[in-house]
Amino acid sequence: MADTRGFGAPAPSRRARVLVVSPDYPPSRGGIQTLIHRLATGMAGLDVNVLTLDAPNGAAYDRDSPVAVRRVRAPRDQKLRIAVLNAAAASQLLARPPAVVLSAHSAMVPATALGQSLRGLPVLQYFHANEITGRPALARRAADHADIAVCVSRYTRELLLAAGGRPSRVELIPPGVDLPAQAPGASRTPTSPPTLVTVARLRDAYKGHDVVLRALRQVRELIPGVHWNVVGDGPLRAPLETLAAELGVADLVTFHGAVDDAVRDRLLLDADVFVMPSRLPGAPLAGEGFGIVLLEAAAMSLPVVAGAAGGALDAVEDGVTGLLVDPEDPAAVADALIALLENPARARAMGRAGAERAEGFAWPLITARVEALLIELSGRR
């Protein structure tokens, strides 16, 4: 059953009010959650309200939020949760219309389309990747209703247009990145033993962990003692551990599971190369819409080896900040890893270039771009 509480009486403000509607929001973790949270909490020029689903520890998390957050209580079934959130969003949009709506997911189109038709509310609609190939008709409808469609990469835009979406206006705005207080840069030195690292939930096979395991056999021949730190957990962990044993490389891999940010950052600092050869999985999944973790690794001055597919083509500048390879080919992945581990000077140069490029993706810059679009749309009210 939906939580029918509103946000309360609005405080006097000259800022335009925006309602951010998202089924994905912290404290649950993921790329979309991070994206929407950074936008919502970073747009100081707008009066931001967030409408989202309930989550474990959500109330405690929201107590420190700089923006108003309303959580909707809903059953566990995902389809029902989305339906309940749409009902709550529609009620909110009709009862207290904001100046503009930011919809984080095309699944919210029943509510946003209603607010648009009955209240003339302008809508900025985000598109990522998997939701387009998973439910193309819904994505097409969301695109057709959007005043502005924000795609996180060229790949996402291609998916949306291929699904038949014809938004009146498309903006390419990548996710942002948190820059470290001080990027390692030139202070990086080769680790001992030579170390690889991957940060990704072990839920989606397309991330390429299996390919890296197969590549390790070749890497070990030329890079004695090479080690791979795997950060993240999920249902694929046990099968990957079994595969590592079958391939005879279990001694080269440490599965750390889910760790806090401090441990993750330490593992990134203690690595020589970040590797994640994501591939295109085929419908209903689309793969990496952008691959923000690739940019996060670059911000830590790490060269990246990634799959030449999907959003990684925007996240990595091939030959400059890392190497893009055939994600289906363990030999190609191995060759790229060996090339960087055998040439530390080249690896450090790519790491420095990656850190410099990441500065252009800093969250304040990305947030300002989205905020400007919302302010522009709010003027239509």
VEXDREN-2710 file (C-alpha; in Angstrom, 1 decimal):
% VEXDREN-2710
k/r/px/py/pz
1/MET/0.0/0.0/0.0
2/ALA/1.4/3.4/-0.9
3/ASP/2.5/5.9/1.7
4/THR/0.1/8.8/1.1
5/ARG/2.0/11.4/3.1
6/GLY/3.1/14.4/1.1
7/PHE/6.2/16.5/1.4
8/GLY/4.4/19.1/3.6
9/ALA/3.8/22.7/2.9
10/PRO/6.4/24.2/0.6
11/ALA/8.9/26.7/2.1
12/PRO/8.8/30.1/0.5
13/SER/11.4/30.0/-2.3
14/ARG/12.2/31.6/-5.6
15/ARG/13.7/28.4/-6.8
16/ALA/11.7/26.3/-9.3
17/ARG/10.4/23.1/-7.7
18/VAL/11.4/19.8/-9.3
19/LEU/10.0/16.4/-8.5
20/VAL/12.5/13.6/-9.0
21/VAL/10.7/10.3/-9.5
22/SER/12.9/7.2/-9.2
23/PRO/12.4/3.5/-8.3
24/ASP/16.2/3.4/-7.7
25/TYR/17.7/5.5/-4.9
26/PRO/20.2/5.0/-2.0
27/PRO/20.8/3.4/0.3
28/SER/20.3/0.7/-2.2
29/ARG/23.5/0.5/-4.4
30/GLY/24.0/0.8/-8.1
31/GLY/24.9/3.1/-10.9
32/ILE/21.4/4.6/-11.4
33/GLN/21.0/5.1/-7.6
34/THR/24.3/7.0/-7.5
35/LEU/23.4/9.1/-10.5
36/ILE/20.1/10.2/-9.3
37/HIS/21.3/10.8/-5.7
38/ARG/24.2/13.0/-7.0
39/LEU/21.8/15.0/-9.2
40/ALA/19.1/15.4/-6.5
41/THR/21.5/16.6/-3.8
42/GLY/23.7/18.7/-6.1
43/MET/21.2/21.0/-7.8
44/ALA/21.3/24.0/-5.4
45/GLY/19.4/26.2/-7.9
46/LEU/16.3/24.1/-7.6
47/ASP/13.9/23.1/-4.9
48/VAL/14.3/19.4/-5.2
49/ASN/11.9/16.7/-3.9
50/VAL/12.5/13.0/-4.4
51/LEU/9.8/10.4/-4.6
52/THR/11.1/6.8/-4.4
53/LEU/10.4/3.4/-3.0
54/ASP/11.0/2.2/0.5
55/ALA/14.3/0.5/1.3
56/PRO/16.0/-1.1/4.3
57/ASN/17.5/1.7/6.4
58/GLY/15.9/4.2/4.1
59/ALA/14.5/6.4/6.9
60/ALA/17.9/6.6/8.6
61/TYR/19.6/7.4/5.4
62/ASP/17.1/10.2/4.6
63/ARG/17.6/12.0/8.0
64/ASP/20.9/13.4/6.7
65/SER/19.5/14.2/3.2
66/PRO/19.8/17.9/2.1
67/VAL/16.7/17.4/0.0
68/ALA/13.2/16.2/0.9
69/VAL/12.7/12.5/0.3
70/ARG/9.4/10.7/0.4
71/ARG/9.4/6.9/0.3
72/VAL/6.5/4.9/-0.8
73/ARG/5.7/1.6/1.0
74/ALA/5.1/-1.2/-1.5
75/PRO/5.0/-5.0/-1.6
76/ARG/8.1/-7.0/-2.6
77/ASP/7.0/-7.9/-6.0
78/GLN/8.9/-5.6/-8.4
79/LYS/6.0/-5.1/-10.8
80/LEU/3.7/-4.2/-8.0
81/ARG/6.3/-1.9/-6.5
82/ILE/6.5/0.0/-9.8
83/ALA/2.7/0.2/-10.0
84/VAL/2.4/1.6/-6.5
85/LEU/5.2/4.1/-7.1
86/ASN/3.4/5.3/-10.3
87/ALA/0.2/5.7/-8.4
88/ALA/1.9/7.7/-5.7
89/ALA/3.7/9.8/-8.3
90/ALA/0.5/10.5/-10.3
91/SER/-1.3/11.6/-7.1
92/GLN/1.6/13.9/-6.2
93/LEU/1.8/15.4/-9.6
94/LEU/-1.9/16.2/-9.8
95/ALA/-2.3/17.4/-6.2
96/ARG/0.7/19.6/-6.0
97/PRO/2.2/20.0/-9.5
98/PRO/5.9/20.9/-9.5
99/ALA/7.5/23.2/-12.1
100/VAL/9.2/20.3/-13.8
101/VAL/9.6/16.5/-13.4
102/LEU/12.9/14.5/-13.6
103/SER/12.0/10.9/-14.3
104/ALA/14.9/8.5/-13.6
105/HIS/13.4/5.5/-15.4
106/SER/11.0/4.9/-18.2
107/ALA/8.9/2.7/-15.9
108/MET/7.5/5.9/-14.5
109/VAL/5.9/7.0/-17.8
110/PRO/2.3/6.2/-16.7
111/ALA/2.6/8.9/-14.0
112/THR/4.7/11.4/-15.9
113/ALA/2.5/11.2/-19.0
114/LEU/-0.6/11.8/-16.9
115/GLY/1.0/14.8/-15.2
116/GLN/2.0/16.1/-18.6
117/SER/-1.4/15.7/-20.2
118/LEU/-3.5/17.0/-17.3
119/ARG/-1.2/19.6/-15.8
120/GLY/1.1/20.5/-18.6
121/LEU/4.1/19.4/-16.7
122/PRO/7.4/19.4/-18.6
123/VAL/9.4/16.1/-18.2
124/LEU/13.1/15.4/-18.4
125/GLN/13.4/11.6/-18.9
126/TYR/16.6/9.7/-18.3
127/PHE/17.6/6.6/-20.3
128/HIS/20.3/4.2/-19.3
129/ALA/20.4/1.0/-21.4
130/ASN/18.9/-2.2/-20.0
131/GLU/15.4/-0.7/-19.6
132/ILE/15.3/0.1/-23.3
133/THR/16.0/-3.4/-24.6
134/GLY/14.1/-5.0/-21.7
135/ARG/10.9/-3.1/-22.4
136/PRO/11.2/-1.3/-25.7
137/ALA/7.6/-0.3/-26.0
138/LEU/7.6/1.3/-22.6
139/ALA/10.9/3.1/-23.4
140/ARG/9.5/4.3/-26.7
141/ARG/6.4/5.7/-25.0
142/ALA/8.6/7.4/-22.4
143/ALA/10.7/9.0/-25.2
144/ASP/7.7/10.2/-27.1
145/HIS/6.4/11.9/-23.9
146/ALA/9.7/13.5/-22.9
147/ASP/10.4/17.1/-23.5
148/ILE/14.0/16.3/-23.2
149/ALA/15.5/12.7/-23.2
150/VAL/18.9/12.4/-21.5
151/CYS/20.9/9.5/-22.7
152/VAL/24.0/8.6/-20.8
153/SER/26.1/7.6/-23.8
154/ARG/26.0/7.3/-27.6
155/TYR/25.2/3.7/-27.2
156/THR/22.1/4.5/-25.1
157/ARG/21.0/6.9/-27.7
158/GLU/21.4/4.3/-30.5
159/LEU/19.3/1.8/-28.4
160/LEU/16.6/4.3/-27.9
161/LEU/16.3/5.3/-31.5
162/ALA/16.5/1.6/-32.6
163/ALA/13.5/0.9/-30.2
164/GLY/11.5/3.5/-32.1
165/GLY/11.8/6.3/-29.6
166/ARG/11.4/9.7/-31.2
167/PRO/11.9/12.3/-28.5
168/SER/11.7/15.9/-29.6
169/ARG/15.1/16.6/-28.1
170/VAL/18.0/14.3/-27.0
171/GLU/20.9/15.4/-24.8
172/LEU/24.0/13.3/-24.2
173/ILE/25.0/13.7/-20.6
174/PRO/27.3/11.0/-19.1
175/PRO/27.2/10.1/-15.4
176/GLY/29.6/11.9/-13.2
177/VAL/32.5/10.8/-11.0
178/ASP/33.7/11.6/-7.5
179/LEU/37.3/12.8/-7.8
180/PRO/39.7/11.7/-5.1
181/ALA/41.1/14.4/-2.9
182/GLN/44.5/13.8/-4.5
183/ALA/44.8/11.5/-7.6
184/PRO/47.9/9.2/-7.2
185/GLY/49.2/10.4/-10.6
186/ALA/52.9/10.3/-11.0
187/SER/53.3/8.9/-7.5
188/ARG/52.0/5.5/-8.7
189/THR/54.7/2.8/-8.8
190/PRO/54.4/-0.8/-10.0
191/THR/53.0/-3.0/-7.3
192/SER/54.6/-6.2/-6.1
193/PRO/53.1/-8.6/-7.1
194/PRO/51.7/-7.1/-10.4
195/THR/48.0/-6.5/-9.5
196/LEU/44.8/-6.3/-11.4
197/VAL/41.5/-5.2/-10.0
198/THR/37.8/-5.3/-10.9
199/VAL/34.9/-3.6/-9.1
200/ALA/31.5/-4.9/-10.2
201/ARG/28.5/-6.8/-8.7
202/LEU/28.8/-10.5/-9.4
203/ARG/25.3/-10.6/-10.9
204/ASP/25.6/-9.9/-14.6
205/ALA/27.6/-12.4/-16.6
206/TYR/28.3/-9.8/-19.3
207/LYS/30.8/-8.0/-17.0
208/GLY/33.4/-10.5/-18.3
209/HIS/34.9/-12.0/-15.1
210/ASP/34.9/-15.4/-16.8
211/VAL/36.9/-14.0/-19.7
212/VAL/39.5/-12.5/-17.3
213/LEU/39.9/-15.9/-15.6
214/ARG/40.7/-17.5/-18.9
215/ALA/43.0/-14.7/-19.8
216/LEU/45.0/-15.1/-16.5
217/ARG/46.4/-18.4/-17.7
218/GLN/48.2/-16.6/-20.5
219/VAL/49.1/-13.6/-18.4
220/ARG/50.8/-15.8/-15.8
221/GLU/53.2/-17.1/-18.4
222/LEU/54.8/-13.7/-18.9
223/ILE/53.9/-11.9/-15.7
224/PRO/54.9/-14.3/-12.9
225/GLY/53.0/-13.7/-9.6
226/VAL/50.2/-11.6/-11.2
227/HIS/47.2/-11.3/-8.9
228/TRP/43.6/-10.2/-9.5
229/ASN/41.5/-8.6/-6.8
230/VAL/37.8/-9.0/-7.4
231/VAL/35.5/-6.6/-5.5
232/GLY/31.8/-7.2/-5.5
233/ASP/29.4/-10.0/-4.6
234/GLY/26.4/-11.8/-6.0
235/PRO/25.1/-15.1/-7.3
236/LEU/27.9/-15.5/-9.8
237/ARG/30.6/-15.7/-7.1
238/ALA/30.4/-19.4/-6.5
239/PRO/30.4/-20.3/-10.2
240/LEU/33.4/-18.0/-10.8
241/GLU/35.3/-19.5/-7.9
242/THR/34.6/-23.0/-9.4
243/LEU/35.8/-21.8/-12.8
244/ALA/39.0/-20.4/-11.3
245/ALA/39.7/-23.8/-9.7
246/GLU/39.0/-25.7/-13.0
247/LEU/41.3/-23.3/-14.9
248/GLY/44.0/-23.7/-12.4
249/VAL/44.2/-20.0/-11.5
250/ALA/42.4/-19.9/-8.2
251/ASP/45.7/-19.0/-6.5
252/LEU/45.9/-15.9/-8.6
253/VAL/42.5/-14.5/-7.6
254/THR/41.1/-13.0/-4.3
255/PHE/37.3/-12.6/-4.2
256/HIS/36.8/-9.9/-1.6
257/GLY/33.0/-9.7/-1.8
258/ALA/31.2/-6.5/-1.0
259/VAL/33.4/-4.0/0.8
260/ASP/33.0/-0.5/2.0
261/ASP/34.3/2.5/0.0
262/ALA/37.5/2.8/2.0
263/VAL/38.5/-0.8/1.3
264/ARG/37.5/-0.4/-2.4
265/ASP/39.6/2.7/-2.8
266/ARG/42.6/1.0/-1.1
267/LEU/42.3/-1.9/-3.6
268/LEU/42.2/0.6/-6.5
269/LEU/45.2/2.4/-5.1
270/ASP/47.1/-0.9/-4.8
271/ALA/46.5/-2.0/-8.3
272/ASP/48.4/-1.6/-11.6
273/VAL/45.5/-2.1/-14.1
274/PHE/41.7/-2.0/-13.8
275/VAL/40.1/-4.7/-16.0
276/MET/36.4/-5.2/-16.9
277/PRO/35.8/-6.6/-20.4
278/SER/32.0/-6.2/-20.5
279/ARG/30.4/-7.5/-23.6
280/LEU/27.0/-7.1/-25.2
281/PRO/24.7/-9.8/-23.7
282/GLY/21.8/-9.5/-26.2
283/ALA/18.2/-8.9/-25.4
284/PRO/16.6/-8.4/-23.0
285/LEU/19.9/-7.0/-21.5
286/ALA/21.8/-4.3/-23.2
287/GLY/25.1/-4.4/-21.2
288/GLU/27.0/-1.3/-20.0
289/GLY/25.0/1.9/-20.6
290/PHE/28.2/3.8/-19.7
291/GLY/30.3/1.9/-17.3
292/ILE/30.9/4.5/-14.6
293/VAL/33.3/2.3/-12.7
294/LEU/35.7/2.6/-15.7
295/LEU/35.7/6.3/-15.1
296/GLU/36.0/5.9/-11.3
297/ALA/39.1/3.8/-11.9
298/ALA/40.6/6.4/-14.3
299/ALA/40.0/9.1/-11.6
300/MET/42.3/7.0/-9.4
301/SER/45.0/7.2/-12.1
302/LEU/44.5/3.6/-13.2
303/PRO/44.8/2.5/-16.8
304/VAL/41.8/0.5/-17.9
305/VAL/41.3/-2.6/-20.0
306/ALA/37.7/-2.7/-21.1
307/GLY/35.5/-4.3/-23.8
308/ALA/35.1/-2.4/-27.0
309/ALA/31.3/-2.5/-26.7
310/GLY/28.4/-0.4/-25.4
311/GLY/28.9/2.6/-23.2
312/ALA/32.6/1.7/-22.6
313/LEU/33.3/3.4/-25.9
314/ASP/32.5/6.7/-24.2
315/ALA/34.0/5.9/-20.9
316/VAL/37.5/4.9/-22.2
317/GLU/39.6/6.8/-24.7
318/ASP/41.3/3.9/-26.5
319/GLY/45.0/4.1/-26.5
320/VAL/45.0/7.2/-24.2
321/THR/43.3/6.3/-20.9
322/GLY/43.2/2.6/-21.5
323/LEU/42.8/-0.2/-24.0
324/LEU/39.6/-1.4/-25.6
325/VAL/39.6/-5.0/-26.7
326/ASP/37.4/-7.7/-28.0
327/PRO/35.5/-8.7/-24.8
328/GLU/34.8/-12.2/-26.1
329/ASP/38.5/-13.0/-26.7
330/PRO/40.5/-14.1/-23.6
331/ALA/43.7/-13.8/-25.7
332/ALA/43.0/-10.2/-26.6
333/VAL/42.3/-9.4/-22.9
334/ALA/45.5/-11.1/-21.9
335/ASP/47.6/-9.3/-24.6
336/ALA/46.3/-5.9/-23.3
337/LEU/47.0/-6.8/-19.7
338/ILE/50.5/-8.0/-20.5
339/ALA/51.2/-4.9/-22.6
340/LEU/50.4/-2.6/-19.7
341/LEU/52.1/-4.7/-17.0
342/GLU/55.3/-5.1/-19.0
343/ASN/55.4/-1.4/-19.7
344/PRO/54.8/0.5/-16.4
345/ALA/55.7/3.8/-17.9
346/ARG/53.0/3.4/-20.5
347/ALA/50.6/2.3/-17.8
348/ARG/51.3/5.3/-15.7
349/ALA/50.9/7.7/-18.6
350/MET/47.5/6.2/-19.4
351/GLY/46.6/6.5/-15.7
352/ARG/47.6/10.2/-15.6
353/ALA/45.6/10.8/-18.8
354/GLY/42.6/9.0/-17.3
355/ALA/42.7/11.2/-14.2
356/GLU/42.9/14.3/-16.2
357/ARG/40.0/13.3/-18.4
358/ALA/37.9/12.3/-15.4
359/GLU/38.1/15.9/-14.2
360/GLY/35.7/16.8/-17.0
361/PHE/33.2/14.3/-15.6
362/ALA/33.3/15.7/-12.0
363/TRP/29.8/15.6/-10.5
364/PRO/29.4/19.3/-10.1
365/LEU/29.9/19.8/-13.8
366/ILE/27.5/17.0/-14.8
367/THR/24.9/18.2/-12.2
368/ALA/25.1/21.8/-13.5
369/ARG/24.3/20.6/-17.1
370/VAL/21.2/18.7/-15.9
371/GLU/20.1/21.6/-13.6
372/ALA/20.3/24.0/-16.5
373/LEU/18.0/21.8/-18.6
374/LEU/15.5/21.6/-15.7
375/ILE/15.5/25.3/-15.1
376/GLU/14.9/25.8/-18.9
377/LEU/12.0/23.4/-18.8
378/SER/10.6/25.0/-15.6
379/GLY/10.2/28.3/-17.5
380/ARG/7.5/26.6/-19.7
381/ARG/5.2/26.5/-16.6
END
